[in-house]
Amino acid sequence: MTELLLGDEILSAYAAGALSGPMRLLLDAHSEVSAEAARERAQADAVAGLMLEAEPPAPLRAGALDDVLAIIDAEEAGIGEAGPAAKRQQHAAGLASKALDEILKLPAPVRDLALERGAGWSFGGPGVRTMELLREGPAKAELIRLEPGQGVPRHTHDGREFTLVLCGAYHDGHARYGAGDMAVADPELAHRPVAEEGEVCIALAVTDGPLSFTGPLGWVQRALGGMN
């Protein structure tokens, strides 16, 4: 197992509230599948709490407390709008099928976003499916599903790519990554992730720059003016 944590720079940005949405999703998902990552995030949460305590309190707007109490009363009476968690559960129940089992077994932060987007996969190549979960500026979080023995074309990156394996395993020509492992690729690394035989591999990939394919597909990408 290759256990790689996100590091002080990213955890500091998380504590300061400066981390992008895709990177926060990665941190949340990693904390669900790695005890060590959960411990580091807890420490970052503690730092964030201290920073918050140091901030001067902001005054509530007039009537804010009454609005909150009214919402609580409506929920207790059963006439309020269902909360986000209830809506996701209803949606999951309505769409429950064998095809959704994989999604429902994913870490909660990833699963919930996937369900909100209809749990629909897009074609990413032979044996490859993708599902964009979140995009914020140049940063993007997506699920990548690899059939056993299948993989994405060899590529490099214009920025960094963080890949967290959620189930199954893959080898990228440099190392093997199994469930709970994190891989980090920078512009210097060219790799081709391929799922191991015998089990579907699903990973959460977060990038802060587009992919740059090599080989014949790279020529096509350049001819088309780039691909996101």
HUQUI-V130687 format. One record per residue. RES is the residue in three letters. PSI is psi as a letter, one per 40 degrees, with the letter a starting at -180 (NA if undefined). NEAR is the number of other ideal C-beta (glycine too) atoms within 8 Angstrom. D_LAST is the distance of its C-alpha to the last C-alpha in whole Angstrom. Layout:
res->RES psi->PSI near->NEAR d_last->D_LAST
res->RES psi->PSI near->NEAR d_last->D_LAST
This chain:
res->MET psi->h near->5 d_last->31
res->THR psi->g near->9 d_last->28
res->GLU psi->h near->9 d_last->28
res->LEU psi->h near->7 d_last->26
res->LEU psi->i near->10 d_last->26
res->LEU psi->d near->11 d_last->24
res->GLY psi->i near->6 d_last->27
res->ASP psi->d near->5 d_last->29
res->GLU psi->d near->6 d_last->26
res->ILE psi->d near->11 d_last->24
res->LEU psi->d near->14 d_last->27
res->SER psi->d near->10 d_last->28
res->ALA psi->d near->10 d_last->25
res->TYR psi->d near->15 d_last->26
res->ALA psi->d near->11 d_last->29
res->ALA psi->e near->8 d_last->29
res->GLY psi->f near->6 d_last->27
res->ALA psi->e near->5 d_last->24
res->LEU psi->i near->9 d_last->21
res->SER psi->i near->9 d_last->18
res->GLY psi->d near->9 d_last->18
res->PRO psi->d near->14 d_last->15
res->MET psi->d near->14 d_last->18
res->ARG psi->d near->10 d_last->21
res->LEU psi->d near->16 d_last->20
res->LEU psi->d near->14 d_last->19
res->LEU psi->d near->15 d_last->23
res->ASP psi->d near->11 d_last->24
res->ALA psi->d near->14 d_last->23
res->HIS psi->d near->14 d_last->25
res->SER psi->d near->10 d_last->28
res->GLU psi->d near->10 d_last->28
res->VAL psi->e near->11 d_last->28
res->SER psi->h near->12 d_last->30
res->ALA psi->d near->5 d_last->33
res->GLU psi->d near->8 d_last->33
res->ALA psi->d near->13 d_last->29
res->ALA psi->d near->10 d_last->31
res->ARG psi->d near->8 d_last->34
res->GLU psi->d near->11 d_last->32
res->ARG psi->d near->14 d_last->30
res->ALA psi->d near->8 d_last->34
res->GLN psi->d near->9 d_last->35
res->ALA psi->d near->12 d_last->32
res->ASP psi->d near->9 d_last->33
res->ALA psi->d near->8 d_last->36
res->VAL psi->d near->10 d_last->35
res->ALA psi->d near->12 d_last->33
res->GLY psi->d near->8 d_last->37
res->LEU psi->d near->8 d_last->39
res->MET psi->d near->10 d_last->37
res->LEU psi->d near->7 d_last->37
res->GLU psi->d near->6 d_last->41
res->ALA psi->e near->5 d_last->41
res->GLU psi->i near->6 d_last->39
res->PRO psi->i near->3 d_last->42
res->PRO psi->i near->4 d_last->42
res->ALA psi->h near->4 d_last->41
res->PRO psi->i near->4 d_last->43
res->LEU psi->i near->6 d_last->42
res->ARG psi->i near->5 d_last->42
res->ALA psi->h near->4 d_last->46
res->GLY psi->e near->6 d_last->46
res->ALA psi->d near->8 d_last->43
res->LEU psi->d near->7 d_last->45
res->ASP psi->d near->7 d_last->46
res->ASP psi->d near->8 d_last->43
res->VAL psi->d near->8 d_last->42
res->LEU psi->d near->8 d_last->45
res->ALA psi->d near->8 d_last->45
res->ILE psi->d near->9 d_last->42
res->ILE psi->d near->8 d_last->43
res->ASP psi->d near->8 d_last->46
res->ALA psi->d near->9 d_last->44
res->GLU psi->d near->9 d_last->42
res->GLU psi->d near->6 d_last->46
res->ALA psi->e near->7 d_last->47
res->GLY psi->e near->5 d_last->45
res->ILE psi->e near->4 d_last->44
res->GLY psi->i near->8 d_last->41
res->GLU psi->h near->3 d_last->37
res->ALA psi->h near->6 d_last->36
res->GLY psi->i near->7 d_last->34
res->PRO psi->d near->5 d_last->30
res->ALA psi->d near->6 d_last->31
res->ALA psi->d near->8 d_last->34
res->LYS psi->d near->9 d_last->31
res->ARG psi->d near->11 d_last->29
res->GLN psi->d near->8 d_last->32
res->GLN psi->d near->9 d_last->33
res->HIS psi->d near->10 d_last->30
res->ALA psi->d near->11 d_last->30
res->ALA psi->d near->7 d_last->33
res->GLY psi->d near->6 d_last->32
res->LEU psi->e near->10 d_last->30
res->ALA psi->h near->7 d_last->31
res->SER psi->i near->6 d_last->31
res->LYS psi->d near->4 d_last->31
res->ALA psi->d near->6 d_last->27
res->LEU psi->e near->11 d_last->27
res->ASP psi->d near->8 d_last->29
res->GLU psi->d near->11 d_last->26
res->ILE psi->d near->10 d_last->24
res->LEU psi->d near->9 d_last->27
res->LYS psi->e near->7 d_last->28
res->LEU psi->i near->13 d_last->25
res->PRO psi->i near->10 d_last->26
res->ALA psi->d near->7 d_last->27
res->PRO psi->d near->10 d_last->24
res->VAL psi->d near->14 d_last->21
res->ARG psi->d near->12 d_last->23
res->ASP psi->d near->9 d_last->24
res->LEU psi->d near->11 d_last->20
res->ALA psi->d near->13 d_last->20
res->LEU psi->d near->13 d_last->23
res->GLU psi->d near->8 d_last->22
res->ARG psi->e near->10 d_last->19
res->GLY psi->e near->6 d_last->22
res->ALA psi->f near->11 d_last->21
res->GLY psi->h near->6 d_last->19
res->TRP psi->i near->8 d_last->17
res->SER psi->i near->8 d_last->14
res->PHE psi->h near->6 d_last->14
res->GLY psi->e near->8 d_last->12
res->GLY psi->i near->8 d_last->15
res->PRO psi->h near->4 d_last->19
res->GLY psi->e near->9 d_last->20
res->VAL psi->h near->14 d_last->16
res->ARG psi->i near->9 d_last->15
res->THR psi->i near->11 d_last->13
res->MET psi->h near->13 d_last->13
res->GLU psi->h near->10 d_last->11
res->LEU psi->d near->13 d_last->14
res->LEU psi->h near->10 d_last->14
res->ARG psi->h near->8 d_last->11
res->GLU psi->h near->8 d_last->13
res->GLY psi->b near->5 d_last->12
res->PRO psi->e near->7 d_last->10
res->ALA psi->h near->13 d_last->11
res->LYS psi->h near->12 d_last->10
res->ALA psi->h near->14 d_last->12
res->GLU psi->i near->10 d_last->12
res->LEU psi->i near->14 d_last->15
res->ILE psi->h near->15 d_last->15
res->ARG psi->h near->13 d_last->18
res->LEU psi->h near->18 d_last->19
res->GLU psi->i near->9 d_last->22
res->PRO psi->h near->12 d_last->25
res->GLY psi->e near->8 d_last->25
res->GLN psi->i near->11 d_last->21
res->GLY psi->i near->11 d_last->18
res->VAL psi->i near->10 d_last->15
res->PRO psi->i near->10 d_last->14
res->ARG psi->h near->8 d_last->15
res->HIS psi->i near->13 d_last->13
res->THR psi->a near->11 d_last->13
res->HIS psi->i near->15 d_last->11
res->ASP psi->e near->8 d_last->11
res->GLY psi->a near->10 d_last->12
res->ARG psi->i near->10 d_last->14
res->GLU psi->h near->12 d_last->13
res->PHE psi->h near->13 d_last->16
res->THR psi->h near->15 d_last->17
res->LEU psi->h near->15 d_last->20
res->VAL psi->h near->17 d_last->22
res->LEU psi->d near->13 d_last->23
res->CYS psi->i near->11 d_last->25
res->GLY psi->a near->14 d_last->26
res->ALA psi->i near->12 d_last->25
res->TYR psi->i near->15 d_last->23
res->HIS psi->h near->10 d_last->23
res->ASP psi->e near->11 d_last->21
res->GLY psi->e near->5 d_last->23
res->HIS psi->d near->5 d_last->24
res->ALA psi->i near->7 d_last->26
res->ARG psi->h near->8 d_last->26
res->TYR psi->h near->14 d_last->25
res->GLY psi->a near->9 d_last->26
res->ALA psi->h near->9 d_last->26
res->GLY psi->e near->9 d_last->26
res->ASP psi->i near->12 d_last->25
res->MET psi->h near->15 d_last->22
res->ALA psi->i near->12 d_last->20
res->VAL psi->h near->9 d_last->19
res->ALA psi->h near->10 d_last->17
res->ASP psi->i near->8 d_last->16
res->PRO psi->e near->8 d_last->15
res->GLU psi->e near->4 d_last->19
res->LEU psi->h near->9 d_last->18
res->ALA psi->h near->7 d_last->17
res->HIS psi->i near->10 d_last->18
res->ARG psi->g near->11 d_last->17
res->PRO psi->h near->13 d_last->18
res->VAL psi->h near->11 d_last->21
res->ALA psi->i near->17 d_last->23
res->GLU psi->i near->13 d_last->26
res->GLU psi->i near->6 d_last->29
res->GLY psi->e near->4 d_last->30
res->GLU psi->h near->10 d_last->28
res->VAL psi->i near->11 d_last->25
res->CYS psi->h near->14 d_last->22
res->ILE psi->h near->13 d_last->20
res->ALA psi->i near->14 d_last->18
res->LEU psi->h near->15 d_last->17
res->ALA psi->h near->12 d_last->14
res->VAL psi->h near->15 d_last->13
res->THR psi->i near->13 d_last->10
res->ASP psi->e near->8 d_last->11
res->GLY psi->i near->9 d_last->8
res->PRO psi->i near->11 d_last->5
res->LEU psi->i near->10 d_last->7
res->SER psi->h near->10 d_last->9
res->PHE psi->i near->12 d_last->11
res->THR psi->i near->10 d_last->15
res->GLY psi->a near->8 d_last->17
res->PRO psi->d near->5 d_last->17
res->LEU psi->d near->9 d_last->14
res->GLY psi->d near->11 d_last->13
res->TRP psi->d near->8 d_last->15
res->VAL psi->d near->9 d_last->13
res->GLN psi->d near->11 d_last->10
res->ARG psi->d near->8 d_last->12
res->ALA psi->d near->6 d_last->14
res->LEU psi->e near->7 d_last->11
res->GLY psi->f near->4 d_last->10
res->GLY psi->i near->7 d_last->7
res->MET psi->i near->7 d_last->4
res->ASN psi->NA near->4 d_last->0
